[in-house]
Amino acid sequence: MQNTIRVERARYKITQAELAEKVDVSRQTIHAIETGKFVPSTVLALKISRFFNTKLEEIFLLDNEIED
């Protein structure tokens, strides 16, 4: 799973620690998600997308998108 969290953080000018505090996880968790070492739970993914006021699928992208 790929994500655009780092890009969104830059757009909002916030650190990993600030985002972590807003979504109630550790900074290490945000780092692990950004680097692809951890796949967030559905609840956490929703919290992150809600914080950035964007659609879930604009932040989290499947590596192998299913094509019609």
DSSP file (Angstrom, degrees, kcal/mol; ACC not computed):
  #  RESIDUE AA STRUCTURE BP1 BP2  ACC     N-H-->O    O-->H-N    N-H-->O    O-->H-N    TCO  KAPPA ALPHA  PHI   PSI    X-CA   Y-CA   Z-CA
    1    1 A M              0   0    0      0, 0.0     2,-0.2     0, 0.0    61,-0.2   0.000 360.0 360.0 360.0 132.3    0.0    0.0    0.0
    2    2 A Q  E     -A   61   0A   0     59,-3.1    59,-2.8     2,-0.0     2,-0.3  -0.681 360.0-171.5-103.4 162.1    1.3    3.4   -0.9
    3    3 A N  E     -A   60   0A   0     -2,-0.2    57,-0.2    57,-0.2     3,-0.2  -0.980  30.3-143.2-151.4 164.4    0.3    6.7    0.6
    4    4 A T     >  +     0   0    0     55,-1.6     4,-2.6    -2,-0.3     5,-0.2  -0.020  61.0 121.0-115.6  27.1    0.6   10.4    0.3
    5    5 A I  H  > S+     0   0    0     54,-0.3     4,-3.0     1,-0.2     5,-0.2   0.910  73.7  53.0 -60.9 -43.0    0.8   11.3    4.0
    6    6 A R  H  > S+     0   0    0      1,-0.2     4,-2.0     2,-0.2    -1,-0.2   0.907 110.9  47.6 -59.5 -41.3    4.2   13.0    3.7
    7    7 A V  H  > S+     0   0    0      2,-0.2     4,-2.3     1,-0.2    -1,-0.2   0.925 112.7  48.4 -64.6 -45.4    2.9   15.2    0.8
    8    8 A E  H  X S+     0   0    0     -4,-2.6     4,-2.3     1,-0.2    -2,-0.2   0.896 109.6  52.6 -63.3 -40.2   -0.2   16.1    2.8
    9    9 A R  H  X>S+     0   0    0     -4,-3.0     5,-2.1     1,-0.2     4,-0.9   0.912 109.6  49.2 -61.8 -40.9    1.9   16.9    5.9
   10   10 A A  H  <5S+     0   0    0     -4,-2.0     3,-0.4    -5,-0.2    -1,-0.2   0.907 109.7  51.5 -63.9 -41.0    4.0   19.2    3.8
   11   11 A R  H  <5S+     0   0    0     -4,-2.3    -1,-0.2     1,-0.2    -2,-0.2   0.889 117.1  39.0 -62.2 -39.8    1.0   20.9    2.4
   12   12 A Y  H  <5S-     0   0    0     -4,-2.3    -1,-0.2    -5,-0.1    -2,-0.2   0.511 107.8-129.0 -87.9  -5.8   -0.4   21.4    5.9
   13   13 A K  T  <5 +     0   0    0     -4,-0.9     2,-0.3    -3,-0.4    -3,-0.2   0.933  60.1 136.2  56.3  51.0    3.1   22.3    7.3
   14   14 A I      < -     0   0    0     -5,-2.1    -1,-0.2    -6,-0.1    -2,-0.1  -0.921  49.4-124.1-126.3 154.8    2.9   19.8   10.2
   15   15 A T     >  -     0   0    0     -2,-0.3     4,-2.2     1,-0.1     5,-0.2  -0.366  30.7-105.6 -87.2 169.7    5.4   17.3   11.6
   16   16 A Q  H  > S+     0   0    0      1,-0.2     4,-2.8     2,-0.2     5,-0.2   0.905 122.9  53.4 -58.9 -41.3    4.9   13.6   12.1
   17   17 A A  H  > S+     0   0    0      1,-0.2     4,-2.2     2,-0.2    -1,-0.2   0.894 107.6  49.6 -63.4 -40.8    4.6   14.3   15.8
   18   18 A E  H  > S+     0   0    0      2,-0.2     4,-1.8     1,-0.2    -1,-0.2   0.914 113.3  45.9 -66.0 -42.4    1.8   16.9   15.3
   19   19 A L  H  X S+     0   0    0     -4,-2.2     4,-1.9     2,-0.2    -2,-0.2   0.924 110.7  54.1 -64.3 -43.3   -0.2   14.5   13.0
   20   20 A A  H  X>S+     0   0    0     -4,-2.8     5,-2.4     1,-0.2     4,-0.6   0.906 108.1  49.5 -57.3 -43.1    0.3   11.7   15.4
   21   21 A E  H ><5S+     0   0    0     -4,-2.2     3,-0.6     1,-0.2    -1,-0.2   0.897 109.2  52.3 -63.3 -40.3   -1.1   13.8   18.3
   22   22 A K  H 3<5S+     0   0    0     -4,-1.8    -1,-0.2     1,-0.2    -2,-0.2   0.834 117.9  36.1 -66.7 -32.6   -4.1   14.7   16.2
   23   23 A V  H 3<5S-     0   0    0     -4,-1.9    -1,-0.2     2,-0.1    -2,-0.2   0.304 113.4-114.9-106.9   8.8   -5.0   11.1   15.3
   24   24 A D  T <<5S+     0   0    0     -4,-0.6     2,-0.3    -3,-0.6    -3,-0.2   0.904  75.3 107.7  63.6  49.2   -4.0    9.7   18.7
   25   25 A V  S   <S-     0   0    0     -5,-2.4    -1,-0.2    -8,-0.1     2,-0.1  -0.841  71.9 -85.1-137.4 178.3   -1.0    7.5   17.7
   26   26 A S     >  -     0   0    0     -2,-0.3     4,-1.5     1,-0.1     3,-0.3  -0.447  32.1-117.5 -83.5 160.9    2.8    7.7   18.2
   27   27 A R  H  > S+     0   0    0      1,-0.2     4,-2.4     2,-0.2     5,-0.2   0.869 117.0  59.7 -61.8 -36.3    5.1    9.6   15.9
   28   28 A Q  H  > S+     0   0    0      1,-0.2     4,-2.6     2,-0.2    -1,-0.2   0.851 101.0  54.3 -61.9 -34.8    6.8    6.2   15.1
   29   29 A T  H  > S+     0   0    0     -3,-0.3     4,-2.2     2,-0.2    -1,-0.2   0.928 108.6  47.7 -64.9 -44.7    3.4    4.9   13.8
   30   30 A I  H  X S+     0   0    0     -4,-1.5     4,-2.6     2,-0.2    -2,-0.2   0.920 112.5  50.0 -61.7 -43.3    3.1    7.8   11.4
   31   31 A H  H  X S+     0   0    0     -4,-2.4     4,-2.1     1,-0.2     6,-0.2   0.929 110.3  49.8 -60.2 -46.0    6.7    7.2   10.3
   32   32 A A  H  <>S+     0   0    0     -4,-2.6     5,-2.1     1,-0.2     6,-1.3   0.867 111.9  48.2 -63.3 -37.3    6.0    3.5    9.8
   33   33 A I  H ><5S+     0   0    0     -4,-2.2     3,-1.2     4,-0.2    -1,-0.2   0.936 110.9  50.7 -67.4 -46.4    2.9    4.2    7.7
   34   34 A E  H 3<5S+     0   0    0     -4,-2.6   -31,-0.2     1,-0.3    -2,-0.2   0.865 112.6  46.0 -59.8 -37.4    4.7    6.8    5.6
   35   35 A T  T 3<5S-     0   0    0     -4,-2.1    -1,-0.3    -5,-0.2    -2,-0.2   0.453 114.7-114.7 -88.0  -0.4    7.6    4.4    4.8
   36   36 A G  T < 5S+     0   0    0     -3,-1.2    -3,-0.2    -4,-0.4    -2,-0.1   0.623  85.0 116.4  80.2  12.8    5.2    1.5    4.0
   37   37 A K  S   <S+     0   0    0     -5,-2.1     2,-0.4    -6,-0.2    -4,-0.2   0.583  76.1  38.8 -87.8 -10.6    6.3   -0.6    7.0
   38   38 A F        -     0   0    0     -6,-1.3    -2,-0.2    -7,-0.1    -1,-0.2  -0.996  67.8-148.1-143.4 132.4    2.9   -0.5    8.6
   39   39 A V        -     0   0    0     -2,-0.4    -6,-0.1    -3,-0.1    -7,-0.0  -0.898  30.2-129.8 -99.3 120.8   -0.6   -0.7    7.2
   40   40 A P        -     0   0    0      0, 0.0    -1,-0.0     0, 0.0   -11,-0.0  -0.247  22.0-103.3 -69.8 156.4   -3.0    1.4    9.3
   41   41 A S     >  -     0   0    0      1,-0.1     4,-2.7     4,-0.0     5,-0.2  -0.262  36.3-105.1 -66.0 164.3   -6.3    0.1   10.6
   42   42 A T  H  > S+     0   0    0      1,-0.2     4,-2.4     2,-0.2     5,-0.2   0.906 122.2  51.9 -59.2 -42.0   -9.4    1.2    8.8
   43   43 A V  H  > S+     0   0    0      2,-0.2     4,-2.3     1,-0.2    -1,-0.2   0.930 111.5  45.7 -62.9 -45.8  -10.2    3.5   11.8
   44   44 A L  H  > S+     0   0    0      2,-0.2     4,-2.5     1,-0.2    -2,-0.2   0.915 111.5  52.0 -65.3 -42.4   -6.8    5.1   11.7
   45   45 A A  H  X S+     0   0    0     -4,-2.7     4,-2.5     1,-0.2    -1,-0.2   0.908 110.9  48.7 -59.6 -41.4   -6.8    5.6    7.9
   46   46 A L  H  X S+     0   0    0     -4,-2.4     4,-2.5    -5,-0.2    -1,-0.2   0.897 109.7  51.6 -65.4 -40.4  -10.2    7.3    8.2
   47   47 A K  H  X S+     0   0    0     -4,-2.3     4,-2.5     2,-0.2    -2,-0.2   0.919 111.4  47.9 -61.5 -42.9   -8.9    9.6   11.0
   48   48 A I  H  X S+     0   0    0     -4,-2.5     4,-2.0     2,-0.2    -2,-0.2   0.934 113.4  46.1 -65.2 -46.4   -5.9   10.6    8.8
   49   49 A S  H  <>S+     0   0    0     -4,-2.5     5,-2.3     1,-0.2     4,-0.3   0.886 113.1  50.4 -65.8 -36.4   -8.1   11.2    5.8
   50   50 A R  H ><5S+     0   0    0     -4,-2.5     3,-1.1     3,-0.2    -1,-0.2   0.914 107.4  53.8 -66.0 -41.6  -10.6   13.2    7.8
   51   51 A F  H 3<5S+     0   0    0     -4,-2.5    -2,-0.2     1,-0.3    -1,-0.2   0.919 113.4  42.6 -58.0 -43.3   -7.8   15.3    9.4
   52   52 A F  T 3<5S-     0   0    0     -4,-2.0    -1,-0.3    -5,-0.1    -2,-0.2   0.443 109.0-128.5 -84.1   1.3   -6.5   16.2    5.9
   53   53 A N  T < 5 +     0   0    0     -3,-1.1     2,-0.3    -4,-0.3    -3,-0.2   0.909  68.6 115.1  53.7  47.8  -10.1   16.7    4.7
   54   54 A T  S   <S-     0   0    0     -5,-2.3    -1,-0.2    -6,-0.1    -2,-0.1  -0.922  73.6 -80.8-141.0 165.7   -9.6   14.5    1.7
   55   55 A K    >>  -     0   0    0     -2,-0.3     3,-1.5     1,-0.1     4,-0.7  -0.388  36.0-124.4 -69.5 144.4  -10.9   11.2    0.4
   56   56 A L  H >> S+     0   0    0      1,-0.3     4,-2.7     2,-0.2     3,-1.4   0.900 110.7  54.4 -53.3 -45.8   -9.4    8.0    1.8
   57   57 A E  H 34 S+     0   0    0      1,-0.3    -1,-0.3     2,-0.2     5,-0.1   0.563 100.2  61.1 -73.7  -6.5   -8.5    6.7   -1.6
   58   58 A E  H <4 S+     0   0    0     -3,-1.5    -1,-0.3     1,-0.1    -2,-0.2   0.654 115.0  33.6 -87.0 -17.6   -6.6   10.0   -2.4
   59   59 A I  H << S+     0   0    0     -3,-1.4   -55,-1.6    -4,-0.7     2,-0.5   0.794 120.3  47.1-101.1 -40.9   -4.2    9.3    0.6
   60   60 A F  E  <  -A    3   0A   0     -4,-2.7     2,-0.4   -57,-0.2    -1,-0.2  -0.919  67.3-176.7-112.1 123.8   -4.0    5.5    0.5
   61   61 A L  E     -A    2   0A   0    -59,-2.8   -59,-3.1    -2,-0.5     2,-0.2  -0.957  25.0-124.4-122.4 133.1   -3.4    3.7   -2.8
   62   62 A L        -     0   0    0     -2,-0.4     3,-0.5   -61,-0.2   -59,-0.0  -0.506  16.4-134.3 -72.0 142.8   -3.3   -0.1   -3.3
   63   63 A D  S    S+     0   0    0      1,-0.3     2,-0.7    -2,-0.2    -1,-0.1   0.894 102.1  38.2 -64.3 -39.6   -0.1   -1.3   -4.9
   64   64 A N  S    S-     0   0    0     -3,-0.0    -1,-0.3     2,-0.0    -2,-0.0  -0.715  83.9-161.3-115.3  79.8   -2.0   -3.5   -7.4
   65   65 A E        -     0   0    0     -2,-0.7     2,-0.5    -3,-0.5    -4,-0.0  -0.354  24.2-117.2 -60.2 136.2   -5.1   -1.5   -8.4
   66   66 A I        -     0   0    0      2,-0.0     2,-0.4    -2,-0.0    -1,-0.1  -0.652  31.2-154.9 -78.5 125.0   -7.7   -3.7   -9.9
   67   67 A E              0   0    0     -2,-0.5    -1,-0.0     1,-0.1    -3,-0.0  -0.804 360.0 360.0-103.7 143.5   -8.4   -2.8  -13.5
   68   68 A D              0   0    0     -2,-0.4    -1,-0.1     0, 0.0    -2,-0.0   0.454 360.0 360.0 -78.2 360.0  -11.6   -3.4  -15.3
